[in-house]
Amino acid sequence: MNRYAILYDADCGFCRWSVARILAWDRRGRLRPVALQSEEAEALLPGMGEAERMASWHLVPPGGRVYSGGAAAAPLLRLLPAARPAAAVAAAFPGVTDRLYRWAADHRDALGRLVGARACSVDPQRSERLADGPG
């Protein structure tokens, strides 16, 4: 099955925690985590410089189109069980969605402290392997 790549900052505890939560929600296994610092991220985001790549999270469907920041929320939510209403809201109000994402991104250190150091120590790559079963 071709899966969507969800690209995240592996150096950010809140980012790792968030992606692990999203992967747990993704019961159909349609998403796969990719660290922004990886060579695969460079290949998935051709022509995007490091600063632009690291400024946001990204969602890349099998066809290769890139969604970034708040613009990635609606396509992501459409993939998750029971999230279509939230996807419709995100799509209907893209400016608000982007501002909410920007706020979260600008405050990710504080948000990481809120979810706790232990929660921020999760490894989405490991979470995915656990979700896929042994192997």
C-alpha positions in Angstrom: 0.0 0.0 0.0 1.3 3.5 -0.8 1.2 5.6 2.3 1.3 9.3 3.0 4.6 10.6 4.4 4.2 12.8 7.5 7.4 14.8 7.9 8.3 16.1 11.4 11.2 17.6 13.3 12.9 14.7 15.0 14.7 17.1 17.3 11.5 18.4 18.7 9.9 16.5 21.6 6.4 18.0 21.0 6.7 17.1 17.3 7.6 13.5 18.0 4.8 13.3 20.6 2.3 14.8 18.2 3.2 12.4 15.3 3.1 9.4 17.6 -0.5 10.4 18.6 -1.5 10.9 14.9 0.0 7.5 14.1 -2.0 5.9 16.9 -5.1 7.5 15.5 -4.3 6.2 12.0 -5.7 2.8 12.5 -5.7 2.0 8.8 -1.9 2.6 8.6 -2.1 5.2 5.8 0.7 7.3 7.3 4.4 6.8 7.8 6.7 9.1 9.7 9.7 10.6 8.1 12.1 12.8 10.0 12.8 16.2 8.4 16.5 15.7 9.0 16.6 12.5 6.9 17.8 12.0 3.3 14.3 10.7 2.5 12.9 14.1 3.5 15.2 15.8 1.0 13.9 13.5 -1.7 10.3 14.0 -0.8 10.7 17.8 -0.7 12.7 18.4 -3.9 13.8 22.0 -4.4 12.9 23.0 -0.9 15.8 24.4 1.0 16.7 23.3 4.5 15.3 26.4 6.2 11.9 26.1 4.5 11.9 22.4 5.1 12.6 22.8 8.8 10.1 25.7 9.2 7.1 23.4 9.2 5.7 19.9 9.1 4.7 18.4 5.7 2.3 15.8 4.4 3.3 14.1 1.1 0.7 11.8 -0.6 1.9 9.0 -2.8 1.5 11.3 -5.9 4.2 13.6 -4.5 2.2 16.8 -4.0 3.4 18.6 -0.8 1.2 20.1 1.8 2.9 22.2 4.5 1.9 23.8 7.8 -1.7 24.6 8.3 -2.5 23.7 4.6 -1.6 20.1 5.5 -4.2 19.9 8.3 -7.3 19.2 6.1 -5.7 16.5 3.9 -4.3 14.8 7.1 -7.6 14.9 8.9 -9.4 13.4 5.9 -7.2 10.3 6.4 -8.1 9.8 10.1 -11.1 8.0 11.4 -14.0 10.3 12.5 -12.0 13.4 11.5 -13.8 14.4 8.3 -15.9 17.1 10.1 -12.6 18.7 11.4 -11.1 18.4 7.9 -14.1 20.3 6.5 -13.6 23.1 9.1 -9.9 23.2 8.4 -10.5 23.4 4.6 -13.2 26.1 5.0 -11.0 28.3 7.1 -7.5 27.9 5.8 -6.3 31.2 7.3 -7.4 30.3 10.7 -6.0 26.8 10.4 -2.6 28.2 9.3 -2.6 30.7 12.2 -3.4 28.0 14.7 -0.6 25.8 13.3 1.8 28.8 13.4 0.9 29.5 17.0 1.5 25.8 18.0 4.8 25.8 16.0 6.0 29.0 17.7 5.1 27.6 21.1 6.2 24.0 20.7 8.8 24.2 23.5 6.1 25.3 26.0 3.7 22.7 24.6 6.4 20.1 25.0 6.7 21.0 28.7 2.9 20.7 29.0 2.8 17.1 27.7 5.9 16.3 29.8 9.4 15.1 29.2 8.4 11.4 29.2 5.7 12.0 26.5 8.2 14.0 24.4 10.7 11.1 24.5 8.5 9.0 22.2 10.0 7.9 18.9 7.4 7.9 16.0 9.6 5.6 14.0 9.4 3.0 16.8 5.7 3.7 17.3 5.1 2.9 13.7 7.0 -0.4 14.0 4.9 -1.3 17.0 1.7 -0.5 15.2 2.8 -2.7 12.3 3.5 -5.6 14.6 6.8 -7.5 15.3 9.4 -7.4 12.6 
